Amino acid sequence: MNFTASQIAELVSGTVEGNNNAEVNRLSKIEEGEKGSLSFLANPKYTPYLYTTDATITLVRDSFIAEKEFKTTLIRVEDPYDAFSKLLEHYNQIQQQYPSGIAQTAIVSQNATVATSAFIGDYTQVGTKTTIEDRVVIQPNVYLGNNVFIGANSTIHSGARILDGTIIGKNCVIHNNAVIGADGFGWAPNENGTYEKVPQTGNVVLGDYVDVGANTTIDRATLGSTKIGQGVKLDNLIQIGHNVEIGEHTVIAAQTGVAGSTKIGTHCQIGGQVGISGHLTIGNHVGIQAKSGILKNIKDGSKVMGYPAFDYAAFSKAYVHFRNLHTHITDLQTLKKKLDHE
């Protein structure tokens, strides 16, 4: 599908400088731009490519001043990177458009409620009393259990497993092979050294605009609900334990594990491979650096790092001394020798 410079400018609230009727049908990096593509210039170090690129249209900042001649049509915007991201999202939506309806090979319970504008792909299974709202896209090979609710405009990618009782809000994206609603890790030790299964009777509740990465798992609650707040973004390969609660607009990077019953606040940023112990309270606006281990509660606004994690600034100062530890030891040994000879 082709778009003109004027149409793109309207989408990103920009101003065209050049040919309003210039057409593009794909996106490209500025250094790899070719005729018929749209690119962007956000990082100043890529400015030289603007004068050589064959991209038909390029997004630039409002304040950009050209120092040489160029061939590309410019669209001036407040933030080229943000504008390009919006176009990527728009392009992706067009590329992934699905017709409404249910594939012939899909297995849908007679007691399920499926909106006429929803799409259910081949070999997907939908359980009893499950509700799928308007414009939901369920790709092929998805499993939806019983009493599941999928809010409007959400997308469930191939291979995902959404188990009994799970509630997913509107405009959510569940990526490939994610598992939502599996049993939590609940085992009670017996006197003879064996373990007895603790029944997991709760569910998982996702707010609106939640994004769950590929191969991420979110366990059902033992009692009540595991809760993921509105706007939360979970990367690939994350483990969320039973009865965990994550506040709105928190983001968590890959390979992080959160043990059961921990509560994480709003607007937190948690790096990759972080381990968070169970039954803790993490405040709002907390930053946790990658590979940290969280063993105690964290107050609002804290920035922590290390294992066990402590204040980020203190960690950085301590690390400087750690790197110079061999020098400090040599100095101490030299001083000791001097004292021994006095």
C-alpha positions in Angstrom: 0.0 0.0 0.0 1.4 3.4 -1.0 1.2 6.5 1.2 2.0 10.1 0.1 4.1 12.6 2.0 1.0 14.7 2.8 -0.8 11.6 4.2 2.2 10.7 6.4 2.5 14.3 7.6 -1.1 14.2 8.7 -0.5 10.9 10.6 2.5 12.3 12.6 1.4 16.0 12.8 4.3 17.1 10.6 5.1 19.6 7.8 6.2 18.6 4.3 9.2 20.2 2.8 9.4 19.0 -0.8 7.0 16.9 -2.9 3.6 16.5 -1.2 2.8 13.7 -3.6 6.0 11.7 -3.1 4.9 8.1 -2.4 6.4 5.3 -0.2 5.4 1.8 0.5 8.0 0.6 3.0 10.2 1.7 5.8 14.0 1.8 5.9 17.1 2.9 7.9 18.5 6.2 6.5 21.8 4.6 5.6 20.0 1.9 3.7 17.3 4.1 2.2 16.1 3.4 -1.4 13.5 4.8 -3.7 10.0 4.2 -2.4 11.0 4.0 1.3 10.5 6.3 4.3 13.3 6.8 6.8 14.1 9.1 9.7 17.0 11.2 11.1 17.0 11.3 15.0 20.6 10.8 15.9 22.9 13.7 14.7 25.7 11.3 13.9 23.6 10.0 11.0 23.2 13.4 9.4 25.7 12.8 6.6 23.4 10.0 5.3 20.6 12.5 4.7 22.6 14.0 1.8 23.2 10.6 0.1 20.1 8.6 1.0 17.8 7.4 -1.8 14.9 7.3 0.6 11.9 9.1 -1.0 10.8 10.6 2.3 12.8 11.3 5.5 11.5 12.5 8.9 13.6 15.2 10.5 13.4 17.4 13.6 11.6 20.8 13.2 14.9 22.5 14.0 17.0 20.7 11.4 19.0 23.0 9.1 20.5 21.4 5.9 24.1 22.2 5.1 24.1 20.5 1.7 21.7 19.6 -1.1 19.6 16.5 -0.7 17.2 14.5 -2.8 14.7 13.2 -0.2 11.4 14.9 0.7 11.5 16.0 4.3 8.7 15.8 6.9 9.5 18.0 9.8 8.2 16.8 13.2 8.9 17.5 16.9 10.5 14.1 17.5 11.5 12.0 14.5 12.1 8.8 16.5 8.7 9.0 18.1 7.0 9.8 14.8 8.8 6.9 13.1 7.7 4.6 15.9 4.0 5.6 15.3 4.4 4.9 11.6 6.0 1.5 12.4 2.9 0.7 14.6 0.6 1.8 11.9 2.5 -0.2 9.3 2.5 -3.3 11.5 -1.3 -3.0 12.0 -1.8 -2.9 8.3 0.5 -5.9 7.7 -1.2 -8.0 10.3 -4.8 -7.3 9.4 -7.0 -10.3 9.7 -10.5 -10.9 8.3 -13.2 -11.5 10.9 -14.6 -15.0 11.3 -13.6 -18.4 12.6 -11.3 -20.8 10.7 -12.9 -24.1 9.7 -10.2 -26.1 11.7 -10.7 -24.1 14.9 -12.5 -25.8 17.7 -14.9 -23.4 19.5 -17.2 -24.4 22.3 -20.9 -23.9 21.7 -21.0 -22.1 25.0 -18.3 -19.6 24.0 -19.2 -16.0 23.1 -17.3 -14.7 20.1 -17.9 -11.2 18.6 -18.6 -11.2 14.9 -15.7 -8.8 14.3 -13.2 -11.2 16.0 -10.8 -13.6 14.2 -10.0 -17.1 15.3 -7.2 -18.9 13.4 -6.7 -22.5 12.3 -6.4 -25.2 15.0 -7.1 -22.8 17.8 -9.2 -24.2 20.6 -11.7 -22.1 22.6 -13.1 -23.5 25.9 -16.6 -23.3 27.3 -18.0 -20.0 28.6 -15.1 -18.1 27.2 -15.8 -14.6 25.9 -13.9 -13.0 23.0 -14.8 -9.3 22.4 -14.8 -7.1 19.3 -11.8 -7.1 16.9 -9.8 -9.6 18.9 -7.3 -11.5 16.8 -6.6 -15.1 17.9 -3.8 -16.5 15.7 -3.5 -20.1 14.7 -2.6 -22.8 17.3 -3.7 -20.9 20.4 -5.3 -22.6 23.4 -8.0 -20.7 25.4 -9.3 -22.6 28.4 -12.7 -22.3 30.1 -14.2 -19.1 31.5 -11.5 -17.0 29.8 -12.2 -13.3 28.9 -10.3 -11.5 26.1 -11.0 -7.8 25.8 -11.6 -5.8 22.6 -8.7 -5.2 20.2 -6.4 -7.6 21.9 -4.1 -10.0 19.9 -3.1 -13.5 21.0 -0.1 -14.8 18.9 0.4 -18.4 17.8 1.3 -21.0 20.4 0.1 -19.0 23.4 -1.8 -20.8 26.2 -4.4 -18.9 28.1 -5.7 -21.1 30.9 -9.0 -21.4 32.8 -10.4 -18.2 34.4 -7.8 -15.8 32.9 -9.1 -12.3 32.3 -7.2 -10.2 29.7 -8.1 -6.5 29.2 -8.5 -4.4 26.1 -5.7 -3.7 23.6 -3.4 -6.3 25.1 -0.8 -8.3 23.1 0.2 -11.8 24.2 3.2 -13.1 22.2 4.1 -16.5 21.0 4.2 -19.4 23.5 3.4 -17.3 26.5 1.5 -19.3 29.2 -0.9 -17.4 31.4 -2.8 -19.0 34.2 -0.7 -22.2 34.9 -0.5 -23.5 38.4 1.7 -21.5 40.8 4.7 -23.2 42.5 2.9 -24.3 45.7 4.2 -27.3 47.6 3.8 -28.1 51.4 6.6 -30.3 53.0 5.5 -33.4 54.8 7.2 -34.9 57.8 8.6 -37.7 55.8 10.5 -35.3 53.5 8.1 -35.4 50.6 6.0 -32.6 49.2 2.2 -32.3 48.9 0.6 -30.1 46.1 -1.1 -27.0 47.4 -4.2 -26.5 45.1 -4.0 -23.3 43.0 -7.6 -22.1 42.8 -7.3 -18.5 41.7 -6.7 -16.8 38.3 -4.7 -14.2 36.4 -6.1 -10.7 35.7 -4.4 -8.4 33.1 -5.4 -4.8 32.7 -5.7 -2.9 29.5 -2.7 -2.3 27.2 -0.6 -5.0 28.7 2.1 -6.6 26.6 3.4 -10.1 27.5 6.5 -11.3 25.7 7.2 -14.7 24.1 7.7 -17.6 26.4 6.8 -15.6 29.5 4.7 -17.3 32.2 2.3 -15.8 34.6 1.0 -18.2 37.3 -2.5 -18.3 38.6 -3.1 -17.3 42.2 -3.4 -19.9 45.0 -6.4 -17.8 46.2 -7.7 -14.6 44.6 -5.8 -13.2 41.6 -2.4 -12.6 40.2 -2.7 -9.1 38.9 -0.9 -7.3 36.1 -1.8 -3.6 36.0 -2.7 -1.4 33.0 0.1 -0.6 30.6 2.6 -3.1 32.0 5.2 -4.4 29.5 6.8 -7.8 30.1 9.7 -8.9 28.0 10.4 -12.5 26.8 11.2 -15.3 29.2 9.9 -13.8 32.4 8.5 -15.8 35.3 5.7 -14.2 37.4 4.8 -16.3 40.4 1.4 -16.8 42.0 -0.4 -13.9 43.7 2.1 -11.4 42.4 0.8 -7.9 41.8 2.4 -5.5 39.3 1.4 -1.9 39.3 0.5 0.2 36.2 3.0 1.1 33.5 5.9 -1.0 35.1 8.3 -2.5 32.6 10.4 -5.7 33.2 13.2 -7.0 30.9 13.9 -10.5 29.9 14.8 -13.5 32.2 13.6 -11.8 35.4 11.8 -13.9 38.0 9.3 -12.7 40.6 8.5 -15.0 43.4 5.0 -15.5 44.8 3.0 -12.8 46.6 5.4 -10.0 45.9 3.8 -6.6 45.1 5.6 -4.3 42.6 4.5 -0.7 42.4 3.7 1.6 39.4 6.1 3.0 36.9 9.0 0.7 37.9 11.8 -0.2 35.6 13.3 -3.6 36.2 16.3 -4.8 34.2 17.1 -8.3 32.8 17.9 -11.3 34.9 16.7 -9.7 38.1 15.6 -12.1 40.9 13.0 -10.9 43.3 12.2 -12.9 46.4 8.6 -13.7 47.5 6.3 -11.7 49.8 8.1 -8.4 49.3 6.8 -4.9 48.6 8.6 -2.9 45.8 7.6 0.8 45.8 6.5 3.1 43.0 9.0 4.5 40.5 11.7 2.0 41.5 14.7 1.3 39.2 16.4 -2.1 39.5 19.6 -2.7 37.5 20.2 -5.9 35.6 21.3 -9.1 37.4 20.3 -7.6 40.8 18.9 -9.8 43.6 16.1 -8.3 45.7 15.8 -9.8 49.1 14.0 -7.0 51.0 11.4 -4.4 50.6 12.3 -1.3 48.5 11.0 2.2 49.1 9.4 4.5 46.5 11.8 6.2 44.0 14.8 3.9 44.9 17.5 3.0 42.4 19.2 -0.3 43.4 21.9 -2.6 42.0 23.9 -5.7 43.1 23.3 -8.9 45.0 21.9 -8.4 47.5 20.8 -5.1 45.9 21.5 -1.8 47.6 21.6 1.9 46.6 22.8 2.3 43.0 25.1 5.3 43.7 26.6 3.5 46.7 27.1 0.4 44.6 28.9 2.4 41.9 31.3 4.0 44.5 31.9 0.6 46.1 32.6 -1.0 42.7 35.4 1.6 42.1 37.1 0.4 45.3 36.5 -3.2 44.5 38.3 -2.8 41.1 41.2 -1.3 42.9 41.2 -3.9 45.7 44.6 -5.4 44.7 46.2 -1.9 44.9 44.7 -1.3 48.3 46.0 -4.7 49.5 49.5 -3.9 48.2 49.4 -0.6 50.0 48.3 -2.2 53.3 51.1 -4.8 53.0 53.7 -2.1 52.4 52.4 -0.1 55.4 52.5 -3.3 57.6 56.1 -4.0 56.6 57.1 -0.4 57.5 55.3 -0.7 60.9 57.0 -4.1 61.6 60.4 -2.6 61.0 59.8 0.4 63.3 
